[in-house]
Amino acid sequence: MIIRIFAASVPTKPLNDAQMRGAFLYIYVYSQNTLMERLPHFMKHYMTEADLMVLLKSRGLVISDEAKAVRYLESIGYYRLSAYMYPFLKVPKETHQYKDGTTFQQVLNLYRFDKKLRMLLLNEIEKVEIAIRRAIMNIPVQMTGDTYWLTNSVHFANQRTFQETKNTIDREYAKSTEEFIKHFKNSYCDPYPPSWILGELLTMGNVNMIYRNLKADKIRKRISHYFGLQPIVLESWITSLTLLRNACCHHSRVWNKVSSIMPVTPRRIAHS
């Protein structure tokens, strides 16, 4: 942690920065290896759901219907549910003793709340993502007149990043079984569809990378200003929303969880 702060806080020239990063990587790997040598091996044994239910009761969790609790542990999993048990532990939490009166039903209620929260978030994120995708795919066409700008390297700043993105586009286009892609392939001789069609095959991560790599700042600004934001703010929100959406889609916990990447707070509203 000390090394990380030091590396981030000292202003450096490009050459020195490269040297510092190399030293940082070496020290980090060394410290990780040293840490692993000091850590014990995982020695816990596998326990059945019935045994886990007994363990929870011994730690003070009130379980009124033991058979039902076992079924929940079998269908959801103890490890997944443990995140919702954690807030109910007494301090210090390392003793693994539950606060007086804590019930298994309370744990389930938190789990169900988190599930409903994910569903609500997905519903709203979908609206935002669709709007962002449409803007990023359409506005460059309006400004450049290039219907196929998405696969034209001239519009991108970093050619290596462009090629990686184009490789992704090629793979997705080749394997797509979507009806609108089949229709285009059977109806036209062009190697690719227009951007507003092709963009439907891409993830928001791909779309974000395309936006970041646009060469013309005026295009990036026009897109971000459409949402009343500056480019750096829009980029950060696309990234954060993508991570949140992925967490929701993969049934990860979103309640009581701090994101590793926080979006930039807009200081002023941008206008086109």
C-alpha positions in Angstrom: 0.0 0.0 0.0 2.8 2.4 0.9 4.5 1.7 -2.4 1.3 2.2 -4.3 0.7 5.6 -2.8 4.3 6.7 -3.3 4.2 5.7 -7.0 0.9 7.6 -7.6 1.8 10.7 -5.7 5.3 11.5 -7.1 5.1 13.5 -10.4 7.4 11.9 -13.0 8.5 12.3 -16.5 7.5 9.5 -19.0 10.9 7.8 -18.8 11.1 8.0 -15.0 7.5 6.8 -14.8 8.4 3.8 -16.8 11.3 3.0 -14.6 9.2 3.5 -11.4 6.5 1.2 -12.7 9.1 -1.5 -13.4 10.5 -1.2 -9.9 7.0 -1.1 -8.4 6.1 -4.3 -10.2 9.2 -6.1 -8.9 8.7 -5.0 -5.3 5.0 -5.9 -5.5 5.6 -9.4 -6.7 8.3 -9.9 -4.1 6.1 -8.7 -1.3 3.2 -10.9 -2.5 5.4 -14.0 -2.6 6.7 -13.2 0.9 3.1 -12.7 2.2 2.0 -16.1 0.7 4.9 -17.8 2.4 3.7 -16.5 5.8 0.0 -17.4 5.3 -1.4 -20.7 6.4 -3.0 -23.3 4.1 -6.7 -23.5 3.9 -7.6 -26.3 6.3 -11.4 -26.1 6.6 -13.2 -29.3 5.7 -16.3 -29.6 3.5 -19.5 -29.6 5.5 -23.0 -30.8 4.4 -25.9 -28.3 4.5 -27.3 -30.2 7.6 -24.0 -29.8 9.4 -23.8 -26.1 8.4 -27.3 -25.6 9.8 -26.2 -27.1 13.1 -23.1 -24.8 13.1 -25.2 -21.7 12.5 -27.5 -22.7 15.5 -24.4 -23.2 17.7 -23.3 -19.7 16.8 -26.6 -18.2 18.0 -28.6 -17.9 14.8 -32.3 -18.7 15.5 -33.7 -21.3 13.1 -37.4 -22.1 13.6 -37.7 -24.6 10.7 -34.5 -26.6 10.4 -35.6 -28.7 7.4 -36.5 -25.5 5.5 -33.2 -23.9 6.4 -31.3 -26.9 5.0 -33.2 -26.7 1.7 -32.3 -23.0 1.4 -28.7 -23.8 2.1 -28.8 -26.5 -0.6 -30.4 -24.2 -3.2 -28.6 -21.0 -2.5 -25.4 -22.1 -0.8 -23.9 -21.3 2.6 -21.1 -19.2 1.1 -23.4 -16.9 -0.9 -25.7 -16.5 2.1 -22.8 -15.8 4.5 -22.5 -12.3 3.0 -26.0 -11.5 4.3 -25.2 -13.1 7.7 -22.2 -11.0 8.3 -24.0 -7.8 9.4 -25.7 -9.7 12.1 -22.5 -10.9 13.8 -21.4 -9.5 17.1 -18.3 -7.4 17.4 -15.6 -8.7 17.2 -16.9 -10.5 14.2 -14.1 -13.0 14.3 -15.9 -14.8 17.1 -18.6 -15.8 14.6 -21.4 -15.2 17.2 -24.7 -13.7 16.1 -26.4 -10.9 17.8 -29.2 -11.9 20.2 -32.4 -12.7 18.5 -31.0 -12.8 15.0 -33.0 -15.2 12.8 -32.4 -17.2 9.7 -35.5 -15.4 8.2 -33.8 -12.1 8.6 -30.8 -13.4 6.6 -33.2 -14.6 3.9 -35.0 -11.2 3.9 -31.7 -9.4 3.1 -30.9 -11.9 0.4 -34.3 -11.4 -1.2 -34.0 -7.6 -0.9 -30.7 -7.8 -2.8 -32.3 -9.9 -5.5 -35.1 -7.3 -6.0 -32.6 -4.5 -5.9 -30.6 -6.2 -8.8 -33.8 -6.5 -10.8 -34.7 -2.8 -10.3 -31.2 -1.7 -11.2 -31.2 -3.8 -14.4 -34.5 -2.3 -15.5 -33.1 1.2 -15.2 -29.6 0.5 -16.5 -31.1 -1.0 -19.6 -32.7 2.3 -20.5 -29.5 4.2 -20.0 -27.4 1.7 -21.9 -29.7 1.7 -24.9 -29.6 5.5 -25.0 -25.8 5.6 -24.8 -25.4 3.0 -27.4 -27.7 4.8 -29.8 -25.9 8.1 -29.3 -22.4 6.6 -29.8 -23.4 4.7 -32.9 -25.4 7.5 -34.6 -23.8 10.8 -33.7 -20.5 10.0 -35.5 -22.5 9.2 -38.6 -24.3 12.6 -38.4 -21.0 14.4 -38.0 -18.7 12.5 -40.5 -21.2 11.3 -43.1 -19.5 7.9 -42.8 -22.1 5.2 -42.4 -19.4 2.6 -41.8 -17.2 4.7 -39.4 -17.2 1.9 -36.8 -14.9 -0.2 -39.0 -12.9 2.7 -40.5 -9.6 3.2 -38.8 -9.3 6.8 -39.8 -11.8 7.8 -37.0 -9.7 6.3 -34.2 -6.8 7.6 -32.2 -5.1 4.3 -31.1 -4.7 1.9 -34.0 -3.9 -1.1 -31.9 -7.0 -0.5 -29.8 -9.0 -0.1 -33.0 -7.7 -3.4 -34.4 -8.6 -5.2 -31.2 -12.1 -3.8 -31.3 -12.4 -4.6 -35.0 -11.3 -8.2 -34.3 -14.1 -8.4 -31.7 -16.6 -7.0 -34.3 -15.4 -9.5 -36.9 -15.9 -12.4 -34.4 -19.4 -11.3 -33.3 -20.5 -10.5 -36.8 -19.3 -13.9 -38.1 -21.0 -16.0 -35.4 -24.2 -13.9 -35.0 -27.4 -15.7 -35.5 -29.6 -12.6 -35.0 -32.3 -12.3 -37.6 -31.3 -8.7 -38.5 -27.8 -9.8 -39.2 -29.0 -12.7 -41.4 -31.2 -10.3 -43.3 -28.3 -7.9 -44.0 -25.9 -10.7 -45.1 -28.6 -12.1 -47.4 -29.7 -8.8 -48.8 -26.5 -6.7 -49.3 -22.9 -7.2 -50.5 -21.3 -4.8 -48.1 -18.7 -6.4 -45.8 -20.3 -4.8 -42.7 -23.7 -3.2 -41.9 -24.0 0.5 -40.9 -22.8 1.4 -37.4 -26.3 1.6 -35.9 -26.9 -2.0 -36.9 -23.4 -3.4 -36.1 -23.3 -1.7 -32.7 -26.2 -3.9 -31.6 -23.7 -6.8 -31.4 -21.3 -5.1 -29.0 -21.2 -5.1 -25.3 -21.2 -1.9 -23.4 -17.5 -2.5 -22.6 -16.9 -2.6 -26.3 -19.0 0.6 -26.8 -17.1 2.4 -24.1 -13.7 1.5 -25.6 -14.9 2.7 -29.0 -16.0 6.0 -27.5 -12.7 6.5 -25.6 -10.8 5.8 -28.8 -12.5 8.3 -31.0 -9.9 10.6 -32.6 -12.0 13.7 -32.9 -12.6 15.4 -29.6 -15.6 17.3 -31.1 -17.4 14.0 -31.7 -16.7 12.8 -28.2 -17.9 16.1 -26.8 -21.1 16.1 -29.0 -21.9 12.7 -27.6 -21.3 13.5 -24.0 -23.0 16.9 -24.3 -26.1 15.1 -25.6 -26.4 13.7 -22.0 -25.4 17.1 -20.4 -22.0 15.7 -19.4 -18.3 16.2 -20.1 -16.5 13.3 -21.9 -14.5 12.2 -18.9 -17.7 12.0 -16.8 -19.6 10.0 -19.4 -16.7 7.6 -19.7 -16.6 7.0 -16.0 -20.3 6.4 -15.8 -20.3 4.0 -18.7 -17.6 2.0 -16.9 -19.4 2.1 -13.6 -22.7 1.1 -15.1 -21.2 -1.7 -17.0 -19.6 -3.1 -13.9 -22.9 -2.8 -12.0 -24.9 -4.3 -14.8 -22.4 -7.3 -14.9 -22.8 -7.8 -11.2 -26.6 -7.8 -11.5 -26.5 -10.2 -14.5 -24.2 -12.6 -12.6 -26.3 -12.5 -9.5 -23.5 -10.9 -7.4 -24.3 -9.0 -4.3 -24.9 -5.3 -4.9 -26.4 -4.4 -1.5 -23.9 -3.1 1.1 -21.0 -3.3 -1.4 -18.6 -0.5 -2.3 -17.6 -0.4 -6.0 -13.9 -0.6 -6.8 -14.4 2.1 -9.4 -16.5 5.2 -8.6 -18.0 7.4 -11.3 -16.8 11.0 -11.7 -19.3 13.5 -10.2 -20.2 16.2 -12.8 -19.3 19.7 -11.6 -21.4 21.4 -14.2 -23.9 20.6 -16.9 -22.5 20.6 -20.4 -24.5 21.9 -23.3 -24.2 21.1 -27.0 
